[in-house]
Amino acid sequence: MAAIWWVLSKVDIHEVVSYVAESSFGLLLMALLVYIISQVFSAERNNVLYKTVPLNLGRWENVKLYWLGMVYNFILPGGVGGDVYKVYYLKKNYECSVKNIVALLLSDRISGLVAIVIYLLVLVSMIIAEISIMPFQEYLWVLIPFAVAGYYVVVYYLCRNTIRQLWKVILFSLLIQGLQMVAAILIVVSLGGQVENLQNYIFWFCMSSIASAIPISVGGIGSREATFVLGSQYLNVDNGMSVAFSAVFYMTSLVASLPGLTYVLRPEWIKKH
């Protein structure tokens, strides 16, 4: 809540509302569709990891469980509500220890973080002309293999069974994050963002994705907006546009999660074919 008040004190709320009111509905609809597709792939990434234990969930059962989890991610801080319910559901319906389930879900989340880091390394190299973070910044992309190696080490000690699916999980994560970046680009363009500055918005979008995963706000709201406002001091991004983007992206992810309400109200339908 404090983050939201701080953000509101830094922007012209009428400007933010103006950006949203004048946005392109068609592009926003396309962004929603791309985001939903990214979540379907995210559910499939979950299932790839489940099968290494093995947890033999049917594909639709897994998708419905994932969709229900999306709803809970808006209820508890840091998007952990969905994971908590998955642990409960899988422990209740399948022969698997809580330790193994938690390890699988951590592996899934860390793979997403690795994908974001990979994209950030590329983006930092691209925006070298506007901001200097460290020496040899344009060569940061060479650190990508180290990010992957770090993920391998963590997974090896966290849940060794998943090692054989490491590359598939990383590729899924890159695809998922890539699709969400496409959704973000569509939202920025719909709000009237300049094409030449898109990489700056996407850079802070990736940074805000990390910030929103920290369990300090409900559904990540406030954290993403604060990241953009802080980022505007270092890169050429408009405060009002940034907050409008954050609000629209939040609503996009919220709308995408709405089918999960069916399974919140009727959880027994998750296993129903």
Sequence and secondary structure as in RCSB ss.txt:
>XXXX:A:sequence
MAAIWWVLSKVDIHEVVSYVAESSFGLLLMALLVYIISQVFSAERNNVLYKTVPLNLGRWENVKLYWLGMVYNFI
LPGGVGGDVYKVYYLKKNYECSVKNIVALLLSDRISGLVAIVIYLLVLVSMIIAEISIMPFQEYLWVLIPFAVAG
YYVVVYYLCRNTIRQLWKVILFSLLIQGLQMVAAILIVVSLGGQVENLQNYIFWFCMSSIASAIPISVGGIGSRE
ATFVLGSQYLNVDNGMSVAFSAVFYMTSLVASLPGLTYVLRPEWIKKH
>XXXX:A:secstr
 HHHHHHHHHS HHHHHHHHHTS HHHHHHHHHHHHHHHHHHHHHHHHHHTTTT    HHHHHHHHHHHHHHHTT
SBTT HHHHHHHHHHHHHSS  HHHHHHHHHHHHHHHHHHHHHHHHHHHHHTTTT   STTGGGGGGGHHHHHHH
HHHHHHHH GGGGGGHHHHHHHHHHHHHHHHHHHHHHHHHTT  GGGHHHHHHHHHHHHHHHHSTTSBTTTTHHH
HHHHHHTTTSS  HHHHHHHHHHHHHHHHHHHGGGHHHHH GGGGS  
